[in-house]
Amino acid sequence: MADAITRFFEDLNRRGFEPLLEKTTGTVRFDLHEGARTTHWLLAIDRGRLRVDREDREADTIIGISPILFEQVVTGREDGIAALLRGDLTVTGNTRLMVQVERIFPSPPGSRGPQRVGAREAS
């Protein structure tokens, strides 16, 4: 599980630039809650330029989610927006930024409409 999450963030860091976020600037901290333990991943976006750190610092948007559910999101088996609507994850701060960042996650199997970038990689 942690390997898929680590690979996802390492890939973002290596990618360096994401055209789908070229009009986006802000920071998103992913807080992966597992019991009393929380793992942090910080994604900084500057007009599509990406940088990932493992820091627990202030961010424009903070997404709280379980590692199991987040692994499903980063592998395209679950949709982040659907999880938010079900109450399975929390968003604090700039919710608009969460919706913009959601574009970089693979689409769940069987979804309709335009495929996101990550969906091609997950196939």
Secondary structure, DSSP 8 states (H G I E B T S, - for coil): -HHHHHHHHHHHHHH-B-GGGTT-EEEEEEEEEETTEEEEEEEEEETTEEEEE------SEEEEE-HHHHHHHHTTSS-HHHHHHHTSSEEEE-HHHHHHHGGGS---TT--SS--HHHHHH-
